C-alpha cells in the first residue's frame, strides 16, 4: 500500500518545501538539491523499513540527518528552516499515506497509528539533525579555541616570532592586532567564567595549567573598568602593558603575582596589578634568598626577647623608611619623639655602622619587609 506511493510523496514534498519554507525558497539544484532529495528519499525508505520490522532500528541511516544538521551550520543557517522542512514533509506524507490507507479499507485505528508513527519518526529525524548541528558547532569551537591557543603560545614565545608568522596566525582567528597588550593570569577553572565577562576581542587559553587572557590596548578608554568588573571576586593578576614583543614579560609577572595572591602573600580587592606590587612579588618569588638575607641582617636582634625583638624590628623599618628622622619615626610608630630617640640610640647599639651604609640599609629593609609580610 505505501511503497507504490513513495514516488508521488517524494515529488510533492520536494515541490512543497520551497513554497512553504522561506529558508529553502530557491530551486533544488546542485549539491543542495541532491542533499534535500536524498534526505526525503531516505526518510521515506527508512519509514517503510520500520513499518515492516519495528525492531530493525534506523542506526545505519542516521548519518544522513546528522549530516543535514551539520550542513545547516556550514551554510550559516540555524536549524529553523530544516525543522520546518521536516514538518512540511511529515504533513505531506501523512496526507498522502492516510488517503491511500482509507482507499485500501484500513479502519481509523490503523490510520491513527500510522499518523502517530509518522510524527514520532519525524521527531527522531529532527533530533538527529540537532545532534549533527551541535557536533559541528562543538568541533568548530574546538578548532577555533585550538587556533587561539596557538596564537597565544606564539605571542608568549621567547624570542618573539617573526611579524609575518604572527600576522598569519592572528588572521586565522580574526584577531585585530592591537598596538599594546597585557597578560592576565587566573586559575584554570576560572578562565571560562572570566573570559565570558570580557569583551570578545580578548584571547583566552590555558597555558601550562594556568588561565591566560591576552588583553589588547589595556590602557585604552574604559578598559581598566572592564577588567575590574570581569575579575570581580575571581583571583586574578594583571601583568604590565607593553608592546606585543614584551608580552612574555607581562605573562611572567602576571603568573608571579597570581602565585603570591594564591599563597596569601599579597591581597587585592580586584585584579592584582603586578606593576604596582613589585617589591612584594620580589620577596615572595625569592623566599630562600630573602630568608638568608634576613638571617644575616637581623642576627643582632636574636638575643632579645620576642617583644623587644619585634619592637626593634619596627623601629629599624621606620628608620630606613623615614631616613632616620626621629620625629617622622615617632609619628609612624605612634610614640613620643623622645621614645623614638631612645629606640634609635638602642638601634645604633645593635646595628652599629650598618645604619650608615646604603647597601646595608637596603638589605635591612628587604629583610624587615619579608618579616613584616611585605
C-alpha positions as a Python dict, from the first residue, in 0.01 Angstrom:
ca = {
    (1, 'X'): (0, 0, 0),
    (2, 'X'): (273, 251, 99),
    (3, 'X'): (557, 167, -139),
    (4, 'X'): (366, 248, -462),
    (5, 'X'): (300, 598, -324),
    (6, 'X'): (660, 683, -235),
    (7, 'X'): (747, 843, -568),
    (8, 'X'): (444, 1073, -558),
    (9, 'X'): (503, 1158, -194),
    (10, 'X'): (867, 1246, -265),
    (11, 'X'): (771, 1468, -558),
    (12, 'X'): (506, 1657, -358),
    (13, 'X'): (740, 1710, -63),
    (14, 'X'): (1009, 1844, -296),
    (15, 'X'): (758, 2084, -452),
    (16, 'X'): (603, 2197, -124),
    (17, 'X'): (917, 2271, 79),
    (18, 'X'): (1043, 2569, -130),
    (19, 'X'): (692, 2719, -129),
    (20, 'X'): (640, 2697, 247),
    (21, 'X'): (990, 2721, 394),
    (22, 'X'): (1146, 3067, 330),
    (23, 'X'): (1497, 2941, 401),
    (24, 'X'): (1465, 2692, 116),
    (25, 'X'): (1280, 2922, -127),
    (26, 'X'): (1515, 2854, -415),
    (27, 'X'): (1548, 2587, -685),
    (28, 'X'): (1669, 2249, -559),
    (29, 'X'): (1977, 2241, -780),
    (30, 'X'): (2331, 2115, -749),
    (31, 'X'): (2459, 1966, -424),
    (32, 'X'): (2190, 2149, -226),
    (33, 'X'): (1909, 1991, -429),
    (34, 'X'): (2069, 1648, -422),
    (35, 'X'): (2106, 1670, -44),
    (36, 'X'): (1741, 1761, 12),
    (37, 'X'): (1617, 1492, -226),
    (38, 'X'): (1840, 1230, -64),
    (39, 'X'): (1707, 1330, 276),
    (40, 'X'): (1345, 1296, 166),
    (41, 'X'): (1402, 969, -18),
    (42, 'X'): (1600, 814, 268),
    (43, 'X'): (1341, 924, 523),
    (44, 'X'): (1060, 754, 335),
    (45, 'X'): (1270, 443, 275),
    (46, 'X'): (1358, 413, 643),
    (47, 'X'): (998, 468, 744),
    (48, 'X'): (877, 182, 526),
    (49, 'X'): (1153, -43, 662),
    (50, 'X'): (1050, 36, 1019),
    (51, 'X'): (686, -43, 945),
    (52, 'X'): (791, -381, 810),
    (53, 'X'): (1021, -452, 1104),
    (54, 'X'): (988, -213, 1402),
    (55, 'X'): (1284, -382, 1574),
    (56, 'X'): (1526, -326, 1286),
    (57, 'X'): (1628, 18, 1412),
    (58, 'X'): (1744, 303, 1193),
    (59, 'X'): (2103, 345, 1309),
    (60, 'X'): (2260, 290, 963),
    (61, 'X'): (2058, 579, 814),
    (62, 'X'): (2108, 832, 1093),
    (63, 'X'): (2420, 974, 929),
    (64, 'X'): (2207, 1136, 657),
    (65, 'X'): (2019, 1353, 909),
    (66, 'X'): (2319, 1416, 1130),
    (67, 'X'): (2488, 1537, 811),
    (68, 'X'): (2195, 1762, 721),
    (69, 'X'): (2225, 1926, 1063),
    (70, 'X'): (2598, 1980, 1011),
    (71, 'X'): (2529, 2123, 667),
    (72, 'X'): (2294, 2388, 802),
    (73, 'X'): (2568, 2530, 1024),
    (74, 'X'): (2818, 2518, 739),
    (75, 'X'): (2575, 2719, 526),
    (76, 'X'): (2547, 2978, 802),
    (77, 'X'): (2185, 2894, 886),
    (78, 'X'): (2006, 2798, 1206),
    (79, 'X'): (1805, 2477, 1224),
    (80, 'X'): (1475, 2663, 1179),
    (81, 'X'): (1449, 2601, 803),
    (82, 'X'): (1538, 2233, 832),
    (83, 'X'): (1294, 2178, 1117),
    (84, 'X'): (1021, 2348, 915),
    (85, 'X'): (1106, 2127, 615),
    (86, 'X'): (1067, 1819, 835),
    (87, 'X'): (724, 1936, 946),
    (88, 'X'): (618, 2005, 588),
    (89, 'X'): (740, 1661, 483),
    (90, 'X'): (553, 1494, 768),
    (91, 'X'): (231, 1673, 678),
    (92, 'X'): (253, 1587, 308),
    (93, 'X'): (346, 1225, 382),
    (94, 'X'): (61, 1192, 629),
    (95, 'X'): (-195, 1330, 387),
    (96, 'X'): (-85, 1105, 100),
    (97, 'X'): (-45, 789, 307),
    (98, 'X'): (-365, 840, 505),
    (99, 'X'): (-559, 875, 180),
    (100, 'X'): (-401, 554, 47),
    (101, 'X'): (-486, 374, 373),
    (102, 'X'): (-851, 482, 354),
    (103, 'X'): (-878, 363, -5),
    (104, 'X'): (-728, 31, 96),
    (105, 'X'): (-1002, -6, 359),
    (106, 'X'): (-800, 29, 674),
    (107, 'X'): (-1001, 132, 980),
    (108, 'X'): (-950, 456, 1174),
    (109, 'X'): (-742, 284, 1440),
    (110, 'X'): (-479, 178, 1189),
    (111, 'X'): (-480, 519, 1023),
    (112, 'X'): (-440, 687, 1362),
    (113, 'X'): (-148, 458, 1440),
    (114, 'X'): (7, 546, 1105),
    (115, 'X'): (-19, 918, 1184),
    (116, 'X'): (143, 869, 1524),
    (117, 'X'): (427, 669, 1367),
    (118, 'X'): (495, 937, 1105),
    (119, 'X'): (521, 1221, 1355),
    (120, 'X'): (727, 1024, 1607),
    (121, 'X'): (959, 929, 1323),
    (122, 'X'): (996, 1293, 1212),
    (123, 'X'): (1087, 1387, 1569),
    (124, 'X'): (1368, 1131, 1554),
    (125, 'X'): (1498, 1277, 1228),
    (126, 'X'): (1485, 1622, 1382),
    (127, 'X'): (1679, 1504, 1688),
    (128, 'X'): (1946, 1355, 1461),
    (129, 'X'): (1990, 1689, 1286),
    (130, 'X'): (2011, 1875, 1618),
    (131, 'X'): (2286, 1633, 1716),
    (132, 'X'): (2472, 1696, 1391),
    (133, 'X'): (2439, 2072, 1427),
    (134, 'X'): (2572, 2052, 1784),
    (135, 'X'): (2862, 1830, 1679),
    (136, 'X'): (2963, 2072, 1405),
    (137, 'X'): (2936, 2367, 1641),
    (138, 'X'): (3144, 2191, 1905),
    (139, 'X'): (3412, 2093, 1656),
    (140, 'X'): (3427, 2444, 1516),
    (141, 'X'): (3456, 2591, 1862),
    (142, 'X'): (3725, 2337, 1946),
    (143, 'X'): (3918, 2425, 1630),
    (144, 'X'): (3872, 2796, 1696),
    (145, 'X'): (3996, 2756, 2051),
    (146, 'X'): (4293, 2548, 1933),
    (147, 'X'): (4396, 2822, 1691),
    (148, 'X'): (4355, 3091, 1955),
    (149, 'X'): (4570, 2889, 2193),
    (150, 'X'): (4834, 2855, 1921),
    (151, 'X'): (4827, 3232, 1872),
    (152, 'X'): (4870, 3296, 2246),
    (153, 'X'): (5157, 3047, 2259),
    (154, 'X'): (5316, 3231, 1969),
    (155, 'X'): (5273, 3566, 2145),
    (156, 'X'): (5440, 3431, 2458),
    (157, 'X'): (5732, 3278, 2273),
    (158, 'X'): (6081, 3395, 2362),
    (159, 'X'): (6230, 3517, 2136),
    (160, 'X'): (5918, 3667, 1975),
    (161, 'X'): (5805, 3526, 1637),
    (162, 'X'): (5865, 3698, 1305),
    (163, 'X'): (5597, 3953, 1216),
    (164, 'X'): (5481, 3750, 913),
    (165, 'X'): (5433, 3437, 1123),
    (166, 'X'): (5245, 3625, 1391),
    (167, 'X'): (5017, 3810, 1150),
    (168, 'X'): (4928, 3489, 968),
    (169, 'X'): (4829, 3324, 1297),
    (170, 'X'): (4627, 3631, 1401),
    (171, 'X'): (4438, 3629, 1071),
    (172, 'X'): (4328, 3266, 1117),
    (173, 'X'): (4129, 3365, 1427),
    (174, 'X'): (4028, 3710, 1306),
    (175, 'X'): (4222, 3887, 1581),
    (176, 'X'): (4285, 4252, 1508),
    (177, 'X'): (4641, 4318, 1621),
    (178, 'X'): (4649, 4581, 1898),
    (179, 'X'): (4933, 4826, 1949),
    (180, 'X'): (4983, 4720, 2311),
    (181, 'X'): (4872, 4425, 2523),
    (182, 'X'): (4889, 4283, 2873),
    (183, 'X'): (4858, 3930, 3007),
    (184, 'X'): (4617, 3839, 3284),
    (185, 'X'): (4660, 3517, 3485),
    (186, 'X'): (4391, 3325, 3670),
    (187, 'X'): (4319, 2971, 3784),
    (188, 'X'): (4240, 2728, 3503),
    (189, 'X'): (3895, 2660, 3650),
    (190, 'X'): (3809, 3033, 3642),
    (191, 'X'): (3921, 3101, 3285),
    (192, 'X'): (3589, 3036, 3109),
    (193, 'X'): (3389, 3250, 3351),
    (194, 'X'): (3641, 3532, 3336),
    (195, 'X'): (3674, 3528, 2955),
    (196, 'X'): (3295, 3543, 2911),
    (197, 'X'): (3285, 3862, 3116),
    (198, 'X'): (3546, 4034, 2900),
    (199, 'X'): (3497, 4184, 2551),
    (200, 'X'): (3512, 3937, 2259),
    (201, 'X'): (3841, 4080, 2130),
    (202, 'X'): (4045, 3922, 2411),
    (203, 'X'): (4232, 3594, 2364),
    (204, 'X'): (4195, 3325, 2630),
    (205, 'X'): (4352, 2981, 2671),
    (206, 'X'): (4505, 2754, 2932),
    (207, 'X'): (4884, 2773, 2926),
    (208, 'X'): (5065, 2512, 3135),
    (209, 'X'): (4780, 2474, 3378),
    (210, 'X'): (4719, 2848, 3424),
    (211, 'X'): (4439, 3052, 3268),
    (212, 'X'): (4585, 3316, 3036),
    (213, 'X'): (4396, 3612, 2891),
    (214, 'X'): (4564, 3848, 2645),
    (215, 'X'): (4402, 4192, 2666),
    (216, 'X'): (4467, 4427, 2379),
    (217, 'X'): (4504, 4801, 2441),
    (218, 'X'): (4472, 4755, 2822),
    (219, 'X'): (4519, 5127, 2888),
    (220, 'X'): (4252, 5232, 2639),
    (221, 'X'): (3933, 5418, 2737),
    (222, 'X'): (3717, 5212, 2971),
    (223, 'X'): (3945, 4910, 2951),
    (224, 'X'): (4054, 4916, 3316),
    (225, 'X'): (3690, 4923, 3429),
    (226, 'X'): (3608, 4627, 3203),
    (227, 'X'): (3887, 4427, 3362),
    (228, 'X'): (3787, 4526, 3715),
    (229, 'X'): (3425, 4425, 3657),
    (230, 'X'): (3520, 4096, 3493),
    (231, 'X'): (3759, 3997, 3772),
    (232, 'X'): (3503, 4068, 4047),
    (233, 'X'): (3560, 3800, 4315),
    (234, 'X'): (3786, 3593, 4087),
    (235, 'X'): (4153, 3565, 4195),
    (236, 'X'): (4347, 3711, 3904),
    (237, 'X'): (4665, 3908, 3837),
    (238, 'X'): (4739, 4152, 3557),
    (239, 'X'): (5084, 4195, 3408),
    (240, 'X'): (5210, 4533, 3281),
    (241, 'X'): (5106, 4671, 2943),
    (242, 'X'): (5360, 4691, 2665),
    (243, 'X'): (5434, 4622, 2300),
    (244, 'X'): (5340, 4278, 2174),
    (245, 'X'): (5702, 4161, 2183),
    (246, 'X'): (5702, 4240, 2557),
    (247, 'X'): (5405, 4014, 2633),
    (248, 'X'): (5628, 3733, 2759),
    (249, 'X'): (5746, 3957, 3043),
    (250, 'X'): (5390, 4065, 3120),
    (251, 'X'): (5284, 3700, 3143),
    (252, 'X'): (5578, 3610, 3370),
    (253, 'X'): (5486, 3890, 3611),
    (254, 'X'): (5116, 3804, 3598),
    (255, 'X'): (5191, 3442, 3691),
    (256, 'X'): (5422, 3551, 3973),
    (257, 'X'): (5153, 3784, 4106),
    (258, 'X'): (4892, 3507, 4089),
    (259, 'X'): (5120, 3275, 4286),
    (260, 'X'): (5164, 3543, 4553),
    (261, 'X'): (4790, 3607, 4559),
    (262, 'X'): (4703, 3239, 4598),
    (263, 'X'): (4966, 3199, 4871),
    (264, 'X'): (4817, 3489, 5068),
    (265, 'X'): (5141, 3686, 5046),
    (266, 'X'): (4951, 3979, 4892),
    (267, 'X'): (4588, 4075, 4869),
    (268, 'X'): (4383, 4277, 4624),
    (269, 'X'): (4023, 4394, 4607),
    (270, 'X'): (4016, 4349, 4227),
    (271, 'X'): (4279, 4227, 3985),
    (272, 'X'): (4626, 4229, 4139),
    (273, 'X'): (4823, 4466, 3918),
    (274, 'X'): (5174, 4326, 3926),
    (275, 'X'): (5342, 4653, 3824),
    (276, 'X'): (5213, 4818, 4142),
    (277, 'X'): (5336, 4543, 4376),
    (278, 'X'): (5686, 4464, 4252),
    (279, 'X'): (5866, 4473, 4592),
    (280, 'X'): (5617, 4226, 4742),
    (281, 'X'): (5650, 3998, 4440),
    (282, 'X'): (6027, 4013, 4463),
    (283, 'X'): (6015, 3900, 4823),
    (284, 'X'): (5764, 3624, 4756),
    (285, 'X'): (5941, 3486, 4450),
    (286, 'X'): (6279, 3452, 4626),
    (287, 'X'): (6196, 3311, 4972),
    (288, 'X'): (6523, 3122, 5026),
    (289, 'X'): (6734, 3421, 4924),
    (290, 'X'): (6532, 3664, 5136),
    (291, 'X'): (6541, 3432, 5437),
    (292, 'X'): (6919, 3408, 5410),
    (293, 'X'): (6938, 3787, 5391),
    (294, 'X'): (6707, 3822, 5691),
    (295, 'X'): (6910, 3573, 5895),
    (296, 'X'): (7225, 3778, 5834),
    (297, 'X'): (7087, 4131, 5872),
    (298, 'X'): (6857, 4062, 6168),
    (299, 'X'): (7104, 3846, 6363),
    (300, 'X'): (7180, 4129, 6615),
    (301, 'X'): (6814, 4115, 6726),
    (302, 'X'): (6814, 3740, 6802),
    (303, 'X'): (6935, 3765, 7169),
    (304, 'X'): (6642, 3996, 7254),
    (305, 'X'): (6312, 3878, 7398),
    (306, 'X'): (6036, 3828, 7136),
    (307, 'X'): (5867, 4150, 7245),
    (308, 'X'): (6189, 4355, 7237),
    (309, 'X'): (6290, 4197, 6905),
    (310, 'X'): (5960, 4294, 6749),
    (311, 'X'): (5995, 4648, 6884),
    (312, 'X'): (6345, 4684, 6739),
    (313, 'X'): (6237, 4546, 6402),
    (314, 'X'): (5955, 4801, 6386),
    (315, 'X'): (6199, 5075, 6481),
    (316, 'X'): (6452, 4965, 6220),
    (317, 'X'): (6187, 4959, 5944),
    (318, 'X'): (6071, 5307, 6045),
    (319, 'X'): (6432, 5422, 6042),
    (320, 'X'): (6508, 5311, 5686),
    (321, 'X'): (6171, 5434, 5558),
    (322, 'X'): (6199, 5777, 5728),
    (323, 'X'): (6571, 5829, 5662),
    (324, 'X'): (6646, 5827, 6035),
    (325, 'X'): (6426, 6130, 6116),
    (326, 'X'): (6324, 6075, 6479),
    (327, 'X'): (6015, 6297, 6455),
    (328, 'X'): (5887, 6117, 6144),
    (329, 'X'): (5967, 5782, 6307),
    (330, 'X'): (5768, 5880, 6616),
    (331, 'X'): (5466, 5964, 6402),
    (332, 'X'): (5492, 5636, 6208),
    (333, 'X'): (5526, 5430, 6526),
    (334, 'X'): (5270, 5637, 6717),
    (335, 'X'): (5513, 5704, 7005),
    (336, 'X'): (5658, 6013, 7172),
    (337, 'X'): (5960, 6168, 6988),
    (338, 'X'): (6173, 6116, 7297),
    (339, 'X'): (6084, 5745, 7296),
    (340, 'X'): (6176, 5734, 6928),
    (341, 'X'): (6516, 5887, 7003),
    (342, 'X'): (6573, 5633, 7282),
    (343, 'X'): (6486, 5347, 7047),
    (344, 'X'): (6710, 5493, 6780),
    (345, 'X'): (7002, 5500, 7021),
    (346, 'X'): (6937, 5138, 7112),
    (347, 'X'): (6915, 5050, 6741),
    (348, 'X'): (7260, 5203, 6685),
    (349, 'X'): (7398, 4992, 6967),
    (350, 'X'): (7270, 4678, 6796),
    (351, 'X'): (7346, 4756, 6430),
    (352, 'X'): (7636, 4999, 6458),
    (353, 'X'): (7774, 5144, 6134),
    (354, 'X'): (7539, 4931, 5918),
    (355, 'X'): (7280, 5204, 5968),
    (356, 'X'): (7506, 5443, 5774),
    (357, 'X'): (7582, 5202, 5487),
    (358, 'X'): (7332, 5243, 5195),
    (359, 'X'): (7374, 4881, 5083),
    (360, 'X'): (7326, 4750, 5436),
    (361, 'X'): (7016, 4967, 5483),
    (362, 'X'): (6872, 4835, 5156),
    (363, 'X'): (6927, 4474, 5263),
    (364, 'X'): (6789, 4555, 5606),
    (365, 'X'): (6470, 4694, 5457),
    (366, 'X'): (6422, 4385, 5238),
    (367, 'X'): (6475, 4161, 5541),
    (368, 'X'): (6232, 4363, 5756),
    (369, 'X'): (5969, 4375, 5482),
    (370, 'X'): (5985, 3997, 5448),
    (371, 'X'): (5924, 3959, 5822),
    (372, 'X'): (5654, 4224, 5809),
    (373, 'X'): (5458, 4040, 5535),
    (374, 'X'): (5582, 4268, 5255),
}
